[in-house]
Amino acid sequence: MCDKVAEHSFVSRRDNTFREYPPASAQLAMIIPFYGELTVWIRKADAAGWHFPTSGRKAGETILEVAKRELWDSARIVPPRLDLLGAIRYQTPKSTTAYVYMCEVSHLSWWYDAPEKDKVAEIGVFRTLPVPLASESVEVVLEAALRARRTGLR
């Protein structure tokens, strides 16, 4: 567990209240890449621990474009598709919304084409939670993603 705890709440896209989180309201995109039964995590040099690829929206980008850009920039992943899992809202101290996506990948090109070291210090694939975690919210979204995989996201 991490020392710094932010207030956060996750809402599945299947939940009726999800309509309160339109794509235009999301400032961040977080992506949970699955490589078989493993999850792909990154650790940035300035981060306290492991987290999923996450990035903020740049001018003119849709939140889906943010997700695709971040997957490439941080983990050299080009997914065949991204599935919207839901949204997570942080209170740190202002309200920030991240759209959470998940994807299945069949190969990891970062084995031979690593991201820039100033952006990503390490990339790892894990069967369990890596230690230390950058935030408690990654546990919340991972549980939702694993549940969606078990029950079928569609």
C-alpha positions in Angstrom: 0.0 0.0 0.0 1.1 3.6 -0.5 1.5 6.3 2.0 -0.2 9.1 0.0 -3.9 8.2 -0.3 -6.1 10.2 -2.7 -9.9 10.2 -2.5 -11.1 8.3 -5.5 -14.2 6.6 -6.8 -14.5 4.2 -9.8 -17.7 4.0 -11.9 -18.1 1.1 -14.4 -19.3 2.0 -17.8 -22.2 -0.4 -17.1 -23.4 1.7 -14.2 -26.3 4.0 -14.7 -24.3 6.9 -13.2 -21.6 6.6 -15.8 -23.5 9.0 -18.1 -22.4 11.7 -15.6 -18.9 11.1 -17.0 -19.0 12.2 -20.6 -15.8 11.8 -22.6 -15.2 15.6 -22.7 -15.1 15.6 -18.9 -12.1 13.3 -18.8 -8.7 14.9 -18.4 -6.7 11.7 -18.2 -6.7 8.3 -19.9 -5.5 5.2 -17.9 -5.0 1.9 -19.7 -4.7 -1.6 -18.2 -2.8 -3.7 -20.8 -3.1 -7.5 -20.4 -0.5 -9.8 -21.8 -2.2 -13.2 -21.3 -2.7 -13.5 -17.6 -0.1 -10.8 -16.8 -0.6 -7.1 -16.6 1.8 -4.5 -18.0 3.0 -1.8 -15.5 5.3 1.2 -15.8 7.3 3.2 -13.4 8.4 6.7 -14.2 11.6 8.1 -12.7 9.6 10.8 -10.8 6.9 8.4 -9.6 6.7 6.7 -6.1 5.9 3.3 -7.6 4.3 1.2 -10.3 1.2 2.3 -12.2 -0.6 1.7 -15.4 0.1 3.9 -18.5 -1.7 7.2 -17.8 -1.5 10.5 -19.5 -3.3 13.9 -19.7 -5.2 15.2 -22.6 -3.3 17.6 -25.0 -5.1 20.3 -26.9 -7.3 18.9 -29.7 -7.1 15.2 -28.6 -10.0 13.0 -27.8 -9.6 10.9 -24.7 -9.3 7.7 -26.9 -6.4 9.4 -28.8 -4.8 10.1 -25.4 -5.0 6.4 -24.5 -3.5 5.3 -27.8 -0.7 7.9 -27.6 0.2 7.0 -24.0 0.3 3.2 -24.7 2.8 3.8 -27.4 4.9 6.5 -25.6 5.1 4.6 -22.3 5.1 0.9 -23.3 5.5 0.7 -27.1 2.1 -1.0 -27.3 -0.3 -0.7 -30.3 -3.4 -2.6 -29.1 -5.8 -4.1 -31.7 -8.6 -2.4 -29.7 -9.3 -0.6 -26.5 -12.3 -1.5 -24.3 -13.7 1.3 -22.1 -13.9 0.0 -18.6 -15.2 3.1 -16.8 -14.0 6.2 -15.1 -12.2 7.0 -11.9 -12.6 10.4 -10.2 -9.8 11.7 -8.0 -10.0 14.4 -5.4 -6.4 15.6 -5.1 -7.5 18.3 -4.0 -9.4 19.3 -7.2 -11.7 16.8 -9.0 -9.9 15.0 -11.9 -11.6 12.4 -14.1 -9.7 9.6 -15.9 -11.3 7.3 -18.4 -10.1 3.8 -17.8 -9.5 1.4 -20.8 -8.2 -2.1 -20.9 -6.7 -4.0 -23.8 -5.3 -7.4 -24.7 -1.9 -7.5 -26.4 -0.2 -10.4 -28.1 3.3 -9.1 -28.2 5.4 -6.5 -26.4 7.6 -4.5 -28.7 9.4 -2.8 -25.8 11.6 -5.8 -25.6 13.5 -4.4 -28.5 12.2 -0.8 -28.8 12.3 0.8 -25.4 10.6 4.1 -24.6 12.7 7.1 -23.8 14.3 6.7 -20.3 13.3 10.2 -19.3 9.7 9.3 -19.7 9.7 5.7 -18.4 12.3 4.3 -16.0 11.0 0.7 -16.1 8.3 -1.5 -17.7 7.3 -4.8 -16.1 4.8 -7.6 -16.5 3.4 -9.0 -13.3 1.0 -11.8 -12.3 0.3 -10.1 -8.9 0.5 -6.5 -7.8 4.0 -5.0 -8.1 5.5 -3.3 -5.0 5.5 -0.4 -4.4 2.3 0.9 -6.0 2.2 4.6 -7.1 -1.4 4.9 -5.8 -4.3 3.0 -4.3 -6.4 3.7 -7.3 -4.5 1.2 -9.5 -5.7 -1.6 -7.2 -9.3 -0.4 -7.7 -9.1 -0.3 -11.5 -7.2 -3.6 -11.7 -10.0 -5.3 -9.6 -12.6 -3.9 -12.0 -10.6 -5.0 -15.0 -10.2 -8.5 -13.7 -13.9 -8.7 -12.9 -14.7 -7.5 -16.4 -12.5 -10.1 -17.9 -14.2 -12.9 -15.9 -17.7 -11.8 -16.6 -17.2 -10.6 -20.2 -16.9 -6.9 -20.8 -19.1 -6.6 -23.9 
